Amino acid sequence: MTLKGKARWLHWAQKLPLHTLLGDFCPIFVLHRVAGENAPVQAHIHQPEFLEWCLSYLKSEGYRAISLDELISYRRKRRRLPAKSVVFTVDDGFRDNVVDAGALFAKFQVPLTCFVISGFTAEELWPWDDQLKHLLGKVEQLPSTIELPDGSTFVINPILTRYEQVRTLRNRLKQLSQDAIYPWLRRQYKDLQVRYPSKPPAGYRPAKLSQLERFIRQGHTVCAHTHTHRILSQLDLNTARWEIRHSYTWLTENLSKTGSSFAYPTGRSGDFNFEHQRLVESLGFSGAVTTEARTHCSGDPLFALPRLSLPEEPYQFIQYLSYIEVLKQRVRGCLLASQKR
């Protein structure tokens, strides 16, 4: 891939010896889905050719890929990270992220951490947010309103695209109690006259245990991501504890090795709180990741580590990979601080 325009300028800018001057930092990337026979056709999907370019680029420019558990170990020992470190993660345990991404990252000897929904791998369920996406994608004509699990009404906005409607409804559901989310979804399939799949359809299938074992042998790590992928802040604390502990227990009982870190479901502000951070720590995990979009810097709480979505353009990858994104974060922080004075 030839670098042009902004990507070319950023490529040369990242070569300036400024990394150490901006402190001890490391981008933690989270991947979306990987294009291929195991993934659905959708937005936010990575093409293998682009992933290969990203991995080749970081190798050629002297970046060092480490595992998330390694990063946390450095932090716990209060040791400085290796120069130009970078971490890659992926969530949920879809087959493409384990089989396709696993093989690709192994080819470049880059460790990948996969946070697995244990109930998904156990074939007890498939994630409620993906069920919602599949359901609304099958409905020819959406109703004007949908009754939500708490009895309130969600009004469909006809101006929005189907993708925007799914995202808006999903965000509304994230603010409600998650106790009845799966039974509610089952009823929606019936009400909207869409056949409920007996198992996840093509593109939404989980990795098998044998595929997770191969992923581990390739040098990657499997970690817990709750058992049902329900939003922790919308569950009582005992149920949240069960979600986290049971996920780790199930994985350790069924796999040869399980990593010590954890990922909060969806992981945005409001999806978990400080009480959940303390809960994860009390259950013996070494750290946890969120989806707060910024570069990880020393001083970040170990149980609320930020992650950057792996971008889809070369110039964005170069920016996020290097000191340039940290510099932008510092400038934004200074501007916000001056506005508050």
C-alpha positions as CSV (number, residue, x, y, z in Angstrom):
1,M,0.0,0.0,0.0
2,T,1.5,3.3,-1.2
3,L,1.3,6.1,1.3
4,K,-0.2,9.3,-0.1
5,G,-1.3,12.7,1.2
6,K,-1.9,12.9,5.0
7,A,-0.6,9.3,5.5
8,R,2.7,10.2,3.9
9,W,3.2,13.3,6.1
10,L,2.3,11.4,9.3
11,H,4.6,8.6,8.3
12,W,7.6,11.0,8.3
13,A,6.4,12.9,11.3
14,Q,6.2,9.7,13.5
15,K,9.9,9.2,12.8
16,L,10.8,12.2,14.9
17,P,12.5,11.1,18.2
18,L,9.7,12.4,20.4
19,H,8.2,9.2,21.8
20,T,10.1,9.2,25.1
21,L,9.5,13.0,25.6
22,L,5.8,12.4,25.9
23,G,6.0,9.8,28.7
24,D,5.3,6.1,28.9
25,F,2.3,5.3,26.7
26,C,0.9,2.5,24.5
27,P,-2.0,2.3,22.1
28,I,-4.3,-0.6,22.9
29,F,-6.3,-1.4,19.7
30,V,-9.6,-3.2,19.6
31,L,-10.6,-4.8,16.3
32,H,-14.1,-5.1,14.8
33,R,-14.9,-8.0,12.5
34,V,-12.6,-9.4,9.8
35,A,-13.8,-9.8,6.3
36,G,-14.1,-13.4,5.0
37,E,-16.5,-16.4,5.0
38,N,-16.8,-16.3,8.8
39,A,-18.0,-12.7,9.0
40,P,-21.2,-10.9,7.9
41,V,-21.2,-8.2,5.2
42,Q,-21.5,-5.0,7.3
43,A,-19.9,-1.7,8.2
44,H,-16.9,-1.6,10.5
45,I,-15.3,-4.7,9.0
46,H,-11.6,-5.0,8.5
47,Q,-10.2,-6.2,5.2
48,P,-7.3,-8.8,5.5
49,E,-5.2,-6.7,3.1
50,F,-5.4,-3.7,5.4
51,L,-4.6,-5.7,8.5
52,E,-1.6,-7.1,6.8
53,W,-0.5,-3.6,5.9
54,C,-0.9,-2.4,9.5
55,L,1.1,-5.3,10.9
56,S,3.8,-4.9,8.3
57,Y,4.0,-1.2,9.0
58,L,4.5,-1.5,12.7
59,K,7.3,-4.1,12.2
60,S,9.1,-2.0,9.6
61,E,8.9,1.1,11.8
62,G,10.3,-0.6,14.9
63,Y,7.1,-0.8,17.0
64,R,6.9,-3.7,19.4
65,A,3.7,-5.7,19.8
66,I,3.2,-7.0,23.3
67,S,0.2,-8.9,24.8
68,L,-2.3,-7.1,27.1
69,D,-1.2,-9.3,30.0
70,E,2.4,-8.2,29.4
71,L,1.4,-4.6,29.5
72,I,-0.5,-5.0,32.8
73,S,2.5,-6.9,34.2
74,Y,4.8,-4.0,33.4
75,R,2.5,-1.6,35.1
76,R,2.1,-3.7,38.2
77,K,5.9,-4.0,38.5
78,R,6.2,-0.2,37.9
79,R,8.5,-0.8,35.0
80,R,8.6,1.3,31.9
81,L,7.1,-0.3,28.8
82,P,9.4,-1.3,25.9
83,A,9.9,1.6,23.5
84,K,7.1,2.0,20.9
85,S,4.8,-0.7,22.4
86,V,1.4,-1.6,20.9
87,V,-1.3,-4.0,22.0
88,F,-4.1,-5.6,19.9
89,T,-7.4,-7.0,21.3
90,V,-10.7,-8.2,19.9
91,D,-14.0,-8.9,21.7
92,D,-16.8,-11.5,21.9
93,G,-15.3,-14.6,20.3
94,F,-16.8,-14.6,16.8
95,R,-15.3,-17.2,14.5
96,D,-13.6,-14.7,12.1
97,N,-11.8,-12.9,15.0
98,V,-10.4,-16.2,16.3
99,V,-9.8,-18.2,13.1
100,D,-9.0,-15.5,10.5
101,A,-7.5,-12.8,12.7
102,G,-5.7,-15.3,14.8
103,A,-3.9,-16.8,11.8
104,L,-3.1,-13.4,10.3
105,F,-1.6,-12.0,13.5
106,A,0.3,-15.3,14.1
107,K,1.9,-14.9,10.7
108,F,3.4,-11.6,11.8
109,Q,4.1,-13.0,15.3
110,V,1.9,-10.3,16.9
111,P,0.0,-11.4,20.0
112,L,-3.8,-10.9,20.0
113,T,-6.0,-10.9,23.1
114,C,-9.6,-12.2,22.5
115,F,-12.2,-11.4,25.2
116,V,-14.8,-14.3,24.9
117,I,-18.4,-14.3,25.9
118,S,-18.4,-17.8,27.5
119,G,-22.1,-18.4,27.0
120,F,-21.7,-17.7,23.3
121,T,-18.9,-20.2,23.0
122,A,-20.9,-22.7,25.0
123,E,-23.7,-22.2,22.4
124,E,-26.2,-21.2,25.1
125,L,-26.9,-17.9,23.4
126,W,-25.6,-15.3,21.0
127,P,-25.1,-11.7,22.0
128,W,-28.3,-9.7,22.4
129,D,-27.0,-6.7,20.5
130,D,-26.1,-8.9,17.5
131,Q,-29.5,-10.6,17.7
132,L,-31.1,-7.2,17.5
133,K,-29.0,-6.2,14.5
134,H,-29.9,-9.5,12.7
135,L,-33.6,-9.1,13.6
136,L,-34.0,-5.6,12.4
137,G,-32.1,-6.4,9.3
138,K,-34.6,-9.1,8.4
139,V,-37.8,-7.0,8.9
140,E,-39.0,-5.5,5.6
141,Q,-41.1,-2.8,7.2
142,L,-40.4,-1.7,10.8
143,P,-43.4,-0.9,13.0
144,S,-43.9,2.7,14.1
145,T,-43.2,1.7,17.8
146,I,-41.6,-1.1,19.7
147,E,-42.5,-2.0,23.3
148,L,-39.4,-2.2,25.4
149,P,-38.6,-4.7,28.3
150,D,-39.7,-2.2,31.0
151,G,-43.0,-1.5,29.2
152,S,-42.0,1.9,27.8
153,T,-42.3,2.6,24.1
154,F,-39.5,3.2,21.5
155,V,-40.6,5.3,18.6
156,I,-39.0,4.4,15.2
157,N,-37.7,7.4,13.4
158,P,-38.4,6.9,9.7
159,I,-35.7,9.5,8.7
160,L,-32.9,7.3,10.1
161,T,-31.2,4.6,8.1
162,R,-31.7,1.0,9.3
163,Y,-28.1,1.0,10.8
164,E,-28.9,4.2,12.7
165,Q,-32.2,2.8,14.0
166,V,-30.5,-0.3,15.3
167,R,-27.8,1.8,17.0
168,T,-30.4,4.1,18.6
169,L,-32.5,1.2,19.9
170,R,-29.5,-0.6,21.2
171,N,-28.3,2.5,23.1
172,R,-31.8,2.8,24.6
173,L,-31.8,-0.9,25.7
174,K,-28.4,-0.4,27.3
175,Q,-30.0,2.1,29.7
176,L,-32.7,-0.4,30.9
177,S,-32.5,-3.4,33.2
178,Q,-30.8,-6.3,31.4
179,D,-32.6,-9.0,33.4
180,A,-35.1,-9.8,30.7
181,I,-33.3,-8.8,27.6
182,Y,-33.0,-12.3,26.0
183,P,-36.7,-13.3,26.6
184,W,-37.7,-9.9,25.3
185,L,-35.7,-10.4,22.1
186,R,-37.3,-13.9,21.6
187,R,-40.7,-12.2,21.7
188,Q,-39.7,-9.5,19.2
189,Y,-38.8,-12.2,16.7
190,K,-42.3,-13.6,17.0
191,D,-44.0,-10.2,17.0
192,L,-42.1,-9.0,13.9
193,Q,-42.7,-12.4,12.2
194,V,-39.1,-13.3,11.8
195,R,-38.1,-16.9,12.3
196,Y,-35.9,-17.2,15.4
197,P,-32.7,-19.0,14.4
198,S,-32.0,-22.2,16.4
199,K,-28.4,-21.3,16.2
200,P,-26.5,-18.1,15.2
201,P,-26.7,-17.6,11.4
202,A,-23.7,-17.4,9.2
203,G,-21.6,-14.4,10.1
204,Y,-22.6,-14.5,13.7
205,R,-21.2,-17.9,14.8
206,P,-18.8,-18.3,17.7
207,A,-15.4,-19.9,17.6
208,K,-15.4,-23.5,18.7
209,L,-13.3,-24.7,21.7
210,S,-10.9,-26.4,19.3
211,Q,-10.4,-23.2,17.4
212,L,-9.8,-21.3,20.6
213,E,-7.2,-23.9,21.5
214,R,-5.5,-23.3,18.2
215,F,-5.6,-19.6,18.8
216,I,-3.8,-20.1,22.1
217,R,-1.2,-22.3,20.5
218,Q,-0.6,-19.5,17.9
219,G,0.7,-17.4,20.8
220,H,-2.5,-15.5,21.5
221,T,-4.6,-15.1,24.7
222,V,-8.2,-15.8,25.6
223,C,-9.8,-13.8,28.4
224,A,-13.2,-13.4,30.0
225,H,-15.9,-11.0,28.7
226,T,-18.9,-12.1,31.0
227,H,-21.2,-15.1,30.3
228,T,-24.1,-13.4,28.5
229,H,-22.7,-9.9,27.5
230,R,-25.3,-8.0,29.5
231,I,-24.5,-4.5,30.6
232,L,-23.1,-4.6,34.1
233,S,-24.5,-1.3,35.2
234,Q,-28.0,-2.5,34.4
235,L,-27.7,-5.6,36.6
236,D,-27.6,-5.9,40.4
237,L,-24.2,-6.5,41.9
238,N,-24.7,-10.2,42.7
239,T,-25.7,-10.9,39.1
240,A,-22.8,-8.8,37.8
241,R,-20.5,-10.9,40.0
242,W,-21.9,-14.1,38.6
243,E,-21.5,-12.9,35.1
244,I,-17.8,-12.1,35.6
245,R,-16.8,-15.0,37.7
246,H,-18.8,-17.6,35.8
247,S,-17.2,-16.5,32.5
248,Y,-13.7,-16.9,33.8
249,T,-14.6,-20.2,35.5
250,W,-16.1,-21.7,32.4
251,L,-13.2,-20.7,30.2
252,T,-10.6,-22.2,32.7
253,E,-12.6,-25.4,32.9
254,N,-12.7,-25.8,29.1
255,L,-9.5,-24.3,27.8
256,S,-5.8,-25.2,28.5
257,K,-5.0,-21.5,29.4
258,T,-7.0,-18.4,30.2
259,G,-5.6,-14.9,30.5
260,S,-5.9,-12.7,33.6
261,S,-7.5,-9.6,32.2
262,F,-11.2,-8.7,31.6
263,A,-13.3,-6.6,29.2
264,Y,-16.5,-4.8,30.2
265,P,-19.4,-5.5,27.8
266,T,-19.5,-2.7,25.3
267,G,-17.2,-0.8,27.7
268,R,-18.4,2.8,27.3
269,S,-19.0,5.3,30.0
270,G,-22.1,4.3,31.9
271,D,-21.8,0.6,31.0
272,F,-19.8,0.0,34.2
273,N,-18.7,2.0,37.2
274,F,-16.1,2.2,39.9
275,E,-18.0,-0.5,41.9
276,H,-17.5,-2.9,39.0
277,Q,-13.9,-2.1,38.8
278,R,-13.4,-3.0,42.4
279,L,-15.5,-6.2,41.8
280,V,-13.3,-7.3,38.9
281,E,-10.2,-6.7,41.1
282,S,-11.7,-8.6,44.0
283,L,-12.3,-11.6,41.7
284,G,-8.6,-11.9,41.0
285,F,-8.2,-10.3,37.6
286,S,-5.0,-8.3,36.9
287,G,-6.7,-5.5,34.9
288,A,-9.6,-4.6,32.7
289,V,-10.2,-2.7,29.5
290,T,-12.9,-0.3,28.4
291,T,-13.7,1.2,25.0
292,E,-12.9,4.8,26.1
293,A,-11.2,6.0,22.9
294,R,-7.8,7.3,23.8
295,T,-4.2,6.1,24.0
296,H,-3.2,4.4,27.3
297,C,-0.7,6.3,29.3
298,S,1.0,5.5,32.6
299,G,-1.2,6.5,35.5
300,D,-4.4,5.1,33.9
301,P,-6.3,2.9,36.3
302,L,-5.5,-0.8,35.7
303,F,-9.2,-1.7,35.8
304,A,-10.3,1.0,33.4
305,L,-7.7,0.9,30.6
306,P,-8.7,2.8,27.4
307,R,-8.7,1.3,23.9
308,L,-8.7,2.8,20.4
309,S,-10.9,1.2,17.7
310,L,-8.6,0.0,14.9
311,P,-9.2,2.6,12.2
312,E,-9.9,1.9,8.5
313,E,-7.4,4.4,7.0
314,P,-3.6,4.2,6.9
315,Y,-3.2,7.8,8.1
316,Q,-5.4,7.2,11.1
317,F,-3.5,4.0,12.0
318,I,-0.1,5.9,11.9
319,Q,-1.5,8.7,14.0
320,Y,-3.0,6.3,16.7
321,L,0.2,4.1,16.6
322,S,2.6,6.9,17.3
323,Y,3.2,9.8,19.7
324,I,1.1,12.1,17.4
325,E,-2.2,10.9,19.0
326,V,-0.8,11.4,22.6
327,L,0.3,14.9,21.6
328,K,-3.2,15.7,20.3
329,Q,-4.7,14.3,23.6
330,R,-2.4,16.6,25.6
331,V,-3.4,19.7,23.5
332,R,-7.1,18.9,23.8
333,G,-6.7,18.4,27.6
334,C,-5.0,21.8,27.9
335,L,-7.7,23.5,25.9
336,L,-10.5,22.0,28.0
337,A,-8.7,23.0,31.2
338,S,-8.3,26.6,30.0
339,Q,-12.0,26.8,29.1
340,K,-13.0,25.7,32.6
341,R,-11.0,28.5,34.2
